[in-house]
Amino acid sequence: MTVALIDWSHLIEDFLDNIGITFEAFRAEMTGGWMFGYMEALLHAGCRPVLFCVSARIDQVTRFEHEPTGATICVLPAPASYRRVRVRVPNPYAVGLAEAAGERRGFWTAFLKELSPYLATPLRSLARELRREGCDVILCQDYEHARFDICALLGSLTSMRVYGTFQGGNWQLSRFERPVRPIALRACSGLIVGSSVEAERLRRTYGMPAGKVARIFNPIDLRMWPPADREGARSALGIPLDARVVAWHGRVDLHRKGLDVLVQAWKAIRRARPGRDLRLLLLGTGRDAPALRTLIGGDPGIHWTDEYVNDRTVIRRHLMAADVYAFPSRNEGFPVAPVEAMACGLPVVAADAPGVADAIGTVVPVGDADAFARALGHLIDDGNLSARLGALARKRAEEHFSHESVGRELRTFLQEHHE
């Protein structure tokens, strides 16, 4: 079975530029996340995945091999109509018109902003390349986006089965989505959701029948995330063995990822424990990096590597050096980062964003820095408890998030589920 994985971003460079990575590095080095986690899980299940994305930096269909997996990446040129819209509306992802279009206002600009998500998919080109690759099904990243609606239309026109996944997108960028989305969801063959909260939202908001929604978690490669060699990791990072260390890694999106909450909680933890060697390791970058730097100030207890790191050895070293993992996100789909930490044998303290509690036991209210500080502080103070919870976290990762187990579930649902 050949599975077309469809990226939701209007343009792949919108995603890559935000994390500071070139397309060449994306093709040659990048692993993990939704795209490549699904690729590897499907390969383990005997399926052939093909990733489709759109770019305004090419003029003809271009194919690459994703070197870590050997899977095909098919990049489609953005439609000319969408390229023209982007000149007038440089940031179509923005909620407000001022942020989206700057000084350009008025009815026509507002209309183009609302229409732009539907213009971003080259429908004819996508249909042709799906046939050329021999794709049996379409699997879209995040069904609450216009690209899913376009794929649902394509599926209806070609009798190809279309599925969507939930990766955190539970909002709508365009007013056109409100009437179109229910039609697209009824037309699709099924949805893949890791979060029980999201499954309930689908039932409540759209009347989705339970039989059309599969509860399948995002996968990770457990071989790449072994239990911690703390002594070696701390030696490499210059951290004493008697320090208590908390880690976080990911994209620096201050509000969505809750990094403002984490920094506030950390400063409270340090104030309550004067004289103790406490370290917070942050690994990652993003468009909110300047704001995070301002928030951190000169706090000597926060060690931040402000760069996009795709090298799993580097990420693993930071996780292995830690005693506890912090995950303060306000909005997630089914997060991979804390599962990577769990696989490394770390207990996780997380905010109760949708999807998080399904993977993680210890959650606190979203946006509550005081509650986050108390939960983190408890595990910082009790080394035996954090070690026990870390061992349980590793066991849960082995049982529910491996490529093998997730791949089997995906293949079964994509092959056998028909509406």
Buried (B, 14 or more C-beta within 10 A) or exposed (E): BBBBBBBBBBBBBBBBEBBBBEBEEBBBBBBBBBBBBBBBBBBBBEBBBBBBBBBBEBEEBBEBEBEBBEBBBBBBBBBEEBBEBBEBBEEBBBEEBEEBBEEBEEEEBBEBBBBBBBBBBBBEBBBEBBEEBEBBBBBBBBBBBBBBBBBBBBBBEBEBBBBBBBBBBBEBBBEBBEEBBBEBBEBBBBBBBBBEBBBBBBBEEBEBEEEBBBBBBBBBBBEBBEBBBBEEBBEBBEBEEEBBBBBBBBBBBBBBBBBBBBBBBBBBBBEEBEEBEBBBBBBBBBBBBEBBEEBBEEBEBBBBBBEBBBEBEBBBBBBBBBBBBBBBBBBBBBBBBBBBBBBBBBBBBBBBBBBBBBBBBBBBEBBBBEBBBBBBBBBBBEEEEBBEBBEEBBEBBEEBBBBEBBBBBBBEBBBEBEE
